[in-house]
Amino acid sequence: MKTNQKQGLLVKEVSELTGLSRQVIRKWEDRYGIVCPKRHENGYRLYTFEDVGTLLKICSLKEKGHSLKEALHILRLQEIPDAIPEEPLSEEVVELLEKGANYDEAGLLLVLKQAHHRYGLESFLKNTIQPLMLEIGELWAKGEWDESQESITSLVIRDFLVQIRRNFDLGEGAPIILGSCLPDETHEIPLHIILLQAMMHGWQTIAAGPSPKLSSIEYLVQRLKPEKLLLSATTSLPFEQDPKLFEKLEDMASRYETTEFFLGGHGVYNHEIFLAPKRIKIAYTMEDVLN
C-alpha cells in the first residue's frame, strides 16, 4: 500500500527515504519520542516529511561522531526546547543490571522482591520492569551483554512475574483473558506484564507459554472460551516464518465469535499485512484490550 503526501508516509516509505530499518525507526519512536506519527482510522502509523527530516538530522549527527543519546540531546536543544528530558534509571534498575551482568540470580531475585514490595505492582511494572527490559535489549544490541547474560536475567524476571500471577488473588467468576505468544515467538515477558495489568483490572488470566502451535492456541480457545484472546508478537519472526499466519488467525477468529481476538507487540506494528484487519483487533495499549 502506498500513501500520498497529504495522508502521510508509511513506515516502509520512511525507511526508504532515510535508509533506517523499520525496527530502528520504531525503536527511536517508542524509546525517545522524537517522531510522533498520527494514526489512520485503520490503526497504522502515518509519518510526515518533518519526521523524515528529524530522522535524517539524527543520522547526520551520528555520522559526525555523536552517540545516539548525544544526537537526540543536541536535536532537543535545537528544535524542541520544551521537551521533557529522559528519566534517569532508578537505583533498582541500575542494581538489577549489575546483578545480571554478573550472573547473580539470587541477587536479581532479591532486588526484584524488594522493588515489588516497596512500590506495589503497578509502579513496579512501569518503573522497574519495563525500563529494565529496554536497557537489557539495548545492551544486548550493542554487544555490551552476551546472550548468556541476557538469557539468565530474562529467565529470572520471567519466573518472578509468573509467580506474582500465580499468587494473585481474584474473586470467583472473574472474566478470562487468554494470553499467548505466536508460533516462533519466544519473548514472554511483555505478555506477562500485560496479563498482570489485566489482573489489576479484575481479569482472570491464563498464559499459553512461548511459541505454541497454532492448533494449541485454538484448542485452548475452544476449551476455555475466554472473553478475550491476546496474541503477542514482540518480533516479526512469526510472520516471516509463516507469511500466511495472519490469514490463519483471521480464520480462527471467525470460528469463535464469542471471543474477542487482539494482536499486539512491535512485531505487529511494522507488518504491512495488518493495515486492514477484519475480525482481529490490533492493540496498541492495554486500554485497547480492556475497553
C-alpha positions in Angstrom: 0.0 0.0 0.0 1.2 3.5 -0.9 0.1 6.8 0.6 0.0 10.3 -0.8 1.7 13.3 0.8 -1.4 14.7 2.3 -2.2 11.4 4.1 1.3 10.8 5.4 4.0 8.2 4.9 4.0 4.6 6.0 7.0 3.3 8.0 8.2 1.4 4.8 8.4 4.7 2.9 10.1 6.4 5.8 12.6 3.6 5.8 13.3 4.0 2.1 13.8 7.8 2.5 16.1 7.6 5.5 18.0 4.4 5.0 16.9 3.3 8.5 15.3 0.0 9.1 11.7 -0.1 10.3 12.8 -1.6 13.6 15.2 1.3 14.2 12.5 3.9 13.4 10.1 2.3 15.7 12.7 1.9 18.5 13.6 5.6 18.3 9.9 6.5 18.2 9.0 4.3 21.2 12.0 4.9 23.4 12.8 8.6 22.7 9.6 10.1 21.3 11.5 12.0 18.7 8.9 11.3 16.0 5.2 11.1 16.9 3.2 9.7 13.9 -0.5 10.1 13.8 -2.7 7.0 13.4 -5.0 6.3 10.5 -8.5 5.0 11.3 -7.3 1.5 10.4 -4.6 1.7 13.0 -1.4 2.0 11.0 1.0 4.9 11.6 1.4 7.8 9.3 4.6 9.9 9.3 5.2 13.4 8.0 8.1 14.7 5.9 9.0 16.7 9.0 9.5 13.3 10.7 11.8 12.2 7.9 13.8 15.4 8.3 14.2 14.8 12.0 15.4 11.3 11.4 17.9 12.5 8.8 19.3 15.1 11.2 19.9 12.4 13.8 21.7 10.3 11.2 23.8 13.3 10.2 24.8 13.9 13.8 25.7 10.2 14.3 27.8 10.3 11.2 29.8 13.2 12.8 30.7 11.0 15.7 28.0 11.7 18.2 26.3 8.8 20.0 22.6 8.4 19.6 21.9 9.9 23.0 24.1 12.9 22.2 22.4 13.4 18.9 19.0 13.3 20.5 20.1 15.8 23.1 21.5 18.2 20.5 18.3 17.9 18.5 16.1 18.6 21.5 18.2 21.7 22.4 18.0 23.0 18.8 14.4 22.2 17.9 12.4 21.0 20.9 13.5 23.2 23.8 10.4 22.3 25.9 10.9 18.5 25.5 10.9 16.5 28.7 14.3 15.1 29.4 14.8 11.3 29.6 14.2 10.0 33.0 17.3 8.6 34.7 17.2 4.9 35.6 16.1 4.1 39.1 18.6 2.7 41.6 16.7 -0.7 41.4 17.2 -0.9 37.7 20.9 0.0 38.0 21.3 -2.6 40.6 19.4 -5.2 38.6 21.7 -4.6 35.6 24.7 -5.0 37.8 23.4 -8.3 39.1 22.5 -9.5 35.6 25.9 -8.6 34.2 27.5 -10.8 36.9 25.0 -13.8 36.5 23.9 -13.2 40.1 20.5 -15.0 40.1 20.0 -14.8 43.8 20.8 -11.1 43.8 18.4 -10.4 40.9 15.6 -12.2 42.8 16.2 -10.3 46.0 16.2 -6.9 44.3 13.0 -7.8 42.3 11.3 -8.8 45.6 12.4 -5.6 47.3 11.3 -3.3 44.4 7.9 -5.1 44.2 7.3 -4.8 47.9 8.5 -1.1 48.0 6.5 0.2 45.1 3.5 -2.0 44.6 2.7 -4.0 41.4 1.6 -1.2 39.1 4.6 1.1 39.7 6.9 -1.9 39.8 5.9 -3.0 36.3 6.0 0.6 34.9 9.1 2.0 36.5 11.3 -1.1 37.2 10.5 -4.0 34.8 9.7 -2.1 31.6 12.8 0.2 31.7 14.9 -2.7 32.8 13.9 -4.8 29.8 14.6 -1.8 27.4 18.0 -1.4 28.9 18.8 -5.1 28.6 17.7 -5.1 25.0 19.9 -2.1 24.2 22.9 -3.7 26.0 22.5 -6.9 24.0 22.0 -5.0 20.7 25.2 -3.0 21.3 27.2 -6.1 22.2 27.8 -5.0 25.8 25.9 -8.0 27.1 26.3 -11.5 25.7 23.5 -13.9 25.1 24.0 -15.7 28.4 23.7 -12.5 30.5 20.5 -11.6 28.6 19.1 -15.1 28.9 19.8 -15.7 32.6 18.5 -12.2 33.6 15.3 -12.5 31.5 14.6 -16.0 32.9 14.8 -14.7 36.5 12.5 -11.8 35.6 10.0 -14.0 33.8 9.8 -16.5 36.6 9.3 -13.8 39.1 6.4 -12.3 37.1 4.8 -15.7 36.7 5.0 -16.3 40.4 3.2 -13.0 41.0 0.5 -14.0 38.6 0.0 -17.4 40.3 -0.4 -15.8 43.7 -2.7 -13.0 42.5 -6.0 -13.2 44.5 -9.1 -12.8 42.3 -12.7 -13.4 43.2 -14.7 -16.2 41.7 -16.3 -15.6 38.4 -13.8 -13.2 37.0 -13.8 -12.9 33.2 -11.0 -14.7 31.4 -8.2 -13.3 29.2 -6.1 -15.9 27.5 -2.7 -14.7 26.6 -0.4 -16.4 24.1 2.8 -15.7 22.2 2.5 -16.5 18.5 4.2 -19.6 17.0 8.0 -18.9 16.8 7.7 -16.1 19.3 9.8 -16.9 22.5 9.7 -13.4 24.2 7.3 -14.0 27.1 8.0 -11.1 29.4 5.9 -8.4 27.6 2.9 -10.8 27.6 3.3 -11.5 31.3 3.4 -7.7 32.0 0.2 -7.2 30.1 -1.5 -10.1 31.8 -0.6 -8.7 35.2 -2.0 -5.3 34.2 -5.2 -7.1 33.2 -5.4 -8.8 36.6 -5.2 -5.5 38.3 -8.4 -4.6 36.4 -10.2 -7.7 37.7 -9.5 -10.2 34.9 -8.5 -13.8 35.4 -5.5 -14.6 33.1 -4.1 -17.8 31.6 -0.9 -17.9 29.7 -0.2 -20.4 26.9 3.6 -20.1 27.0 6.2 -19.4 24.4 6.0 -20.4 20.7 2.9 -22.6 20.9 1.5 -24.3 17.8 -1.5 -22.6 16.2 -3.6 -25.7 16.9 -2.7 -25.5 20.6 -3.9 -21.9 20.8 -7.2 -22.8 19.1 -7.6 -25.8 21.4 -7.3 -23.5 24.4 -9.8 -21.0 23.0 -12.2 -23.9 22.3 -11.9 -25.4 25.8 -11.6 -22.2 27.9 -14.0 -20.0 26.0 -12.2 -16.8 27.1 -13.9 -13.4 26.6 -10.6 -12.1 25.1 -7.6 -13.7 23.5 -4.4 -11.6 23.5 -1.8 -12.7 21.0 1.7 -11.3 21.4 4.4 -10.7 18.8 7.4 -9.0 20.2 9.3 -9.7 16.9 8.2 -10.1 13.3 9.7 -13.6 13.2 6.3 -15.4 13.4 5.2 -13.7 10.2 8.5 -14.2 8.4 8.3 -17.9 9.2 4.7 -18.2 8.1 3.6 -15.4 5.6 0.0 -16.7 5.8 -0.1 -16.6 9.6 -2.4 -13.5 9.8 -4.9 -15.1 7.4 -4.9 -18.2 9.6 -5.5 -16.1 12.7 -8.4 -14.3 11.0 -9.9 -17.7 10.0 -9.6 -18.9 13.6 -11.2 -15.7 14.9 -14.2 -16.2 12.6 -14.9 -19.6 14.2 -15.1 -18.2 17.8 -17.4 -15.2 17.7 -17.9 -15.0 21.5 -14.1 -14.4 22.0 -12.5 -11.1 21.1 -9.2 -11.5 19.3 -6.4 -9.0 19.9 -2.9 -8.8 18.4 -0.2 -6.6 19.8 3.6 -6.1 20.0 6.3 -4.5 18.0 6.4 -7.4 15.6 2.8 -6.5 14.6 3.1 -2.7 14.1 5.7 -2.9 11.4 4.0 -5.5 9.3 2.1 -4.3 6.3 -0.4 -7.2 6.4 -2.1 -5.6 9.4 -3.3 -2.5 7.6 -6.9 -3.8 7.2 -7.7 -6.4 9.8 -11.3 -7.8 9.7 -12.0 -9.9 12.8 -8.8 -9.3 14.8 -8.3 -6.0 16.6 -4.8 -4.5 16.7 -4.0 -3.5 20.3 -1.5 -0.6 20.8 -2.1 -0.2 24.6 -3.7 -2.2 27.4 -6.7 0.1 27.2 -7.4 -1.1 23.7 -7.9 -4.6 25.1 -9.7 -3.8 28.4 -12.1 -1.3 26.8 
